[in-house]
Amino acid sequence: MELLTEFFTALYDLSNAMALYIIFGLAFAGVMRELVPETLVTKHLGKESISSVIKSTLFGIPLPVCSCGVIPLATSIKKSGASKGATLSFLISTPITGVDSILATYGMFGWIFTLYRVITSMVIAMVAGILTNIYDKEVIEEEVEVKSDSCCCSSSCESEVKQKFSFKRAMKYAFVTLFGDISKALFWGLIIGALITIAIPQNLSEILTEYSWLSYIIAIAIAVPMYVCATASLPIAAGLMLSGVSAGAAFVFLSAGPATNTVTIGVVKKMLGTKSLYIYLGTIIVGSVLFGLGLDFVFDINSIDAKSLIHMEEEAGILEILSSVVLWSLMLFFIIKPYFKRV
């Protein structure tokens, strides 16, 4: 009974810390979708050059698209003439961050951690893209076809004719299409984050804290094959940090988790080839670990406790609680909805 109480308390705190920023981020993402058409993304990606890699990375950073939803969009970019490097950098930068995830990261970890996450994801994406353009000249004759019904996310698969700005259409995209895509992942992210907070034994936390290399290995082993969107990875990372895992190891999960999963790995191999796949995985793993070590080094020399980053000490206000209620209502609606269709 005590464990159950602790679980719901942890879940309550995590939800209140994130809900307001997720809701605001979703609304902002919907407005951005109306103002910035997807065709603009494909139009400005150049050929095999560093500038095309930089552009694709910058295009990808704010887009609220998950690691599975980015596949058909990246396929479209590749077919439009973008280089392998530009396509790969877009595949990496887009799912790691998004407007909703950036705001949610700020709400939970503060602006310094948020800025670090955005900048490092840009660096990892650009390095992967540049290395691919340099070392992978192989021409892939047979392009991979990704249909909308074969992907776990549908938001990036829609092809709508852009009309004048519509607030109603923006909110529908934000809270129906986009939130419907991430609702299940976000739900499990919150559940897993709360479970991690209470379930990891204290002695295990001490081991992971003392032997940081072990926590990095565990974080990478979990993050690479697992499908988790950038926003849903936040409560899991918070749970790890609250359990005593270093900020660097939690950062490894935040960086590598959204960028990779078994589906994307398979598509990258088919669409870009084996060399690009190795560069894709190698850059994400090495880059995440190096930046994680860098974060731990900064924390160590400044004697900063990783737990102090997480903004969950203050009692939640009425706005945070109401946002949490709205968030859970929407999540449960989208999770239960498919079962009603079967009846």
C-alpha positions in Angstrom: 0.0 0.0 0.0 2.9 2.3 0.8 4.5 1.6 -2.5 1.2 2.4 -4.3 1.0 5.7 -2.5 4.5 6.5 -3.4 3.9 5.6 -7.1 0.9 7.9 -7.4 2.6 10.7 -5.6 5.6 10.4 -8.0 3.2 10.3 -11.0 1.3 13.3 -9.6 4.5 15.3 -9.3 5.8 14.4 -12.7 2.5 15.2 -14.4 2.2 18.6 -12.7 5.8 19.5 -13.6 5.2 18.8 -17.4 1.5 19.3 -18.2 1.4 23.1 -18.6 4.4 23.2 -20.9 3.3 20.3 -23.0 -0.1 21.8 -23.6 1.4 25.2 -24.5 4.0 23.5 -26.7 1.3 21.6 -28.6 -0.7 24.8 -29.2 2.5 26.5 -30.4 3.3 23.6 -32.7 -0.2 23.7 -34.2 0.2 27.4 -35.0 3.7 26.8 -36.5 2.2 24.0 -38.6 -0.2 26.6 -40.1 2.4 29.2 -40.7 5.3 27.0 -42.0 4.2 24.6 -44.7 6.0 21.2 -45.0 6.9 22.1 -48.6 9.3 24.8 -47.3 11.3 22.0 -45.6 11.9 20.1 -48.8 12.4 23.2 -50.9 15.5 24.6 -49.1 17.5 21.4 -48.6 20.4 21.7 -51.0 22.6 19.1 -52.6 25.7 17.4 -51.1 27.1 20.2 -49.1 27.7 21.4 -45.5 25.1 24.1 -45.9 22.4 21.6 -46.8 23.3 19.6 -43.6 23.1 22.8 -41.5 19.8 23.8 -43.1 18.2 20.3 -42.6 19.4 20.3 -39.0 17.9 23.8 -38.3 14.7 22.8 -40.1 14.4 19.7 -37.9 15.0 21.2 -34.5 11.6 22.9 -34.0 9.4 20.4 -35.9 7.1 18.5 -33.6 7.7 15.1 -35.3 8.6 11.9 -33.6 11.3 9.4 -34.6 8.8 7.3 -36.5 6.8 10.1 -38.0 9.9 11.7 -39.5 10.5 8.6 -41.8 8.0 9.5 -44.6 9.0 13.2 -44.4 12.7 12.2 -44.7 11.9 9.9 -47.6 10.2 12.8 -49.3 13.2 15.0 -48.7 15.6 12.3 -50.0 13.5 11.9 -53.2 13.4 15.6 -53.8 17.2 15.6 -54.3 18.6 16.1 -50.8 22.0 14.5 -50.1 22.3 11.5 -47.8 24.0 13.8 -45.2 21.1 16.3 -45.2 18.6 13.5 -44.9 20.4 11.8 -42.1 20.9 15.1 -40.1 17.2 15.8 -40.5 16.4 12.3 -39.3 18.5 12.9 -36.1 17.7 16.5 -35.2 13.9 16.3 -35.8 12.9 13.6 -33.3 15.3 14.7 -30.5 13.7 18.1 -30.1 10.5 19.8 -31.0 8.7 22.9 -29.8 6.6 20.9 -27.4 9.7 19.0 -26.1 11.8 22.1 -25.7 9.2 23.8 -23.6 8.6 20.7 -21.5 12.3 20.4 -21.0 12.5 24.0 -19.8 9.5 23.4 -17.5 11.2 20.4 -15.8 14.9 21.0 -16.0 15.4 24.8 -16.6 16.8 26.8 -19.5 20.5 25.8 -19.1 19.7 22.1 -19.5 17.3 22.9 -22.3 19.8 24.9 -24.2 22.4 22.2 -23.8 20.0 19.6 -25.1 19.2 21.7 -28.2 22.8 22.6 -29.0 24.2 19.1 -28.6 21.4 17.6 -30.7 22.4 20.1 -33.5 26.0 19.2 -33.2 25.3 15.4 -33.3 23.0 15.8 -36.3 25.5 18.0 -38.2 28.5 15.7 -37.5 26.5 12.7 -38.7 25.4 14.5 -41.9 28.9 15.8 -42.8 30.5 12.4 -42.1 27.9 10.7 -44.3 28.5 13.1 -47.2 32.2 12.5 -46.9 32.4 8.8 -46.4 29.3 7.4 -48.0 29.2 7.9 -51.8 27.3 4.7 -52.5 24.2 5.2 -54.7 21.1 3.5 -53.5 19.2 2.4 -56.6 16.1 1.1 -54.9 14.5 3.8 -52.6 12.5 2.7 -49.6 8.8 3.3 -49.8 7.1 4.3 -46.6 3.3 4.5 -46.6 1.3 6.4 -44.1 -0.3 3.3 -42.6 3.0 1.6 -42.0 4.2 4.3 -39.6 3.3 4.7 -36.0 2.8 8.4 -36.4 0.4 10.0 -38.8 1.1 13.7 -38.3 3.9 13.9 -40.8 2.1 11.8 -43.3 -0.7 14.2 -44.0 -0.5 16.3 -47.1 -2.8 19.2 -46.9 -3.2 22.0 -49.3 -2.2 25.1 -47.4 -4.9 27.8 -47.1 -5.0 31.0 -45.0 -4.3 30.7 -41.3 -7.0 28.8 -39.4 -6.8 28.8 -35.6 -9.3 25.9 -35.5 -7.2 23.8 -37.9 -4.1 24.6 -35.9 -5.7 23.5 -32.6 -7.1 20.4 -34.3 -3.7 19.4 -35.5 -2.1 20.1 -32.1 -4.6 18.4 -29.8 -6.0 15.7 -32.1 -3.4 14.7 -34.7 -0.2 15.5 -32.9 -1.3 14.7 -29.4 -3.0 11.5 -30.7 0.4 10.5 -32.1 2.3 10.9 -28.8 -0.4 10.1 -26.3 0.4 6.5 -25.7 4.2 7.1 -25.6 3.7 10.0 -23.2 1.4 7.9 -21.0 3.9 5.1 -20.7 6.7 7.6 -20.3 5.0 9.1 -17.2 4.2 5.6 -15.8 7.8 4.4 -16.3 9.2 7.6 -14.9 7.1 7.2 -11.8 8.0 3.5 -11.5 11.7 4.3 -11.9 11.5 7.0 -9.2 10.2 4.4 -6.6 11.4 1.1 -7.9 15.1 1.4 -8.2 16.7 0.1 -5.0 18.9 2.6 -3.1 21.9 0.4 -3.4 21.5 0.2 -7.2 21.3 4.0 -7.3 24.5 4.2 -5.3 26.2 1.7 -7.7 25.1 3.7 -10.7 26.2 6.9 -9.1 29.6 5.5 -8.1 30.3 3.7 -11.4 29.0 6.2 -14.0 30.3 4.0 -16.9 27.7 1.4 -15.9 24.8 3.9 -16.0 25.9 5.0 -19.4 26.0 1.5 -20.7 22.5 0.8 -19.3 21.2 4.1 -20.7 22.5 3.4 -24.2 21.3 -0.3 -24.1 17.8 0.9 -23.3 17.7 4.0 -25.5 18.9 2.7 -28.9 16.2 0.0 -29.6 13.4 1.6 -27.7 10.8 3.9 -29.3 10.2 6.9 -27.2 9.4 10.5 -28.3 11.3 13.5 -27.1 8.6 14.6 -24.8 7.8 11.2 -23.3 11.5 10.6 -22.6 11.5 13.5 -20.1 9.7 11.9 -17.2 11.9 8.7 -17.6 15.0 10.9 -17.4 13.6 12.7 -14.4 12.9 9.4 -12.7 16.5 8.2 -13.3 17.9 11.4 -11.9 15.6 11.4 -8.8 16.8 7.8 -8.2 20.4 8.9 -8.0 21.6 8.4 -11.6 23.9 11.2 -12.9 22.6 14.0 -15.1 25.0 12.8 -17.8 23.6 9.3 -17.9 20.0 10.7 -18.0 21.1 13.0 -20.8 22.3 10.0 -22.8 18.8 8.6 -22.6 17.2 12.0 -23.6 19.5 12.2 -26.6 19.7 8.7 -27.9 16.2 7.5 -27.0 14.2 9.8 -29.3 16.8 9.7 -32.1 16.7 5.9 -32.6 14.5 2.9 -32.5 14.3 -0.5 -34.3 11.9 0.8 -37.0 14.1 3.9 -37.9 17.3 1.7 -37.9 15.8 -0.6 -40.5 14.6 2.2 -42.7 17.9 4.1 -42.5 19.6 0.9 -43.8 17.3 0.5 -46.7 17.0 4.2 -47.6 20.6 5.3 -47.1 22.7 2.1 -46.9 24.8 0.3 -44.4 27.6 2.9 -44.2 25.1 5.6 -43.4 23.5 3.3 -40.8 26.8 2.8 -39.0 27.5 6.6 -39.1 23.9 7.2 -37.8 24.2 4.8 -34.8 27.9 5.6 -34.1 27.4 9.4 -34.1 24.4 9.2 -31.8 25.9 6.8 -29.4 29.4 8.4 -29.2 28.0 11.9 -29.3 25.4 11.2 -26.6 28.0 9.6 -24.3 30.6 12.4 -24.8 28.1 15.2 -24.2 26.8 13.2 -21.2 30.3 13.0 -19.8 30.7 16.7 -20.4 27.6 17.4 -18.5 28.7 15.3 -15.5 32.1 17.0 -15.6 30.5 20.5 -15.4 28.3 19.3 -12.6 31.2 17.7 -10.7 33.5 20.8 -10.8 30.7 23.0 -9.8 29.4 20.6 -7.1 25.9 20.6 -8.6 23.4 17.9 -7.5 21.6 16.5 -10.6 18.3 16.4 -8.5 18.4 20.1 -8.1 17.7 20.5 -11.8 14.3 19.0 -11.6 11.7 21.6 -10.8 9.3 19.6 -8.7 10.1 20.9 -5.2 7.5 23.6 -5.2 3.9 22.8 -4.5 1.8 22.7 -7.7 -0.5 25.6 -8.3 -4.1 25.5 -9.6 -2.9 26.1 -13.2 -0.5 23.2 -13.1 -3.1 20.9 -11.6 -5.7 21.9 -14.1 -3.2 21.4 -16.9 -2.4 17.9 -15.5 -6.1 17.0 -15.5 -6.5 18.2 -19.1 -3.3 16.2 -20.1 -4.5 13.0 -18.5 -8.0 13.4 -19.9 -6.7 13.7 -23.4 -4.2 10.8 -23.0 -6.9 8.5 -21.7 -9.3 9.5 -24.4 -6.8 8.7 -27.2 -5.8 5.4 -25.5 -9.3 4.2 -24.9 -10.8 5.5 -28.2 -9.5 2.6 -30.4 -11.3 0.0 -28.2 -14.6 1.8 -28.6 -14.3 1.5 -32.4 -14.0 -2.3 -32.1 -17.2 -2.6 -30.1 
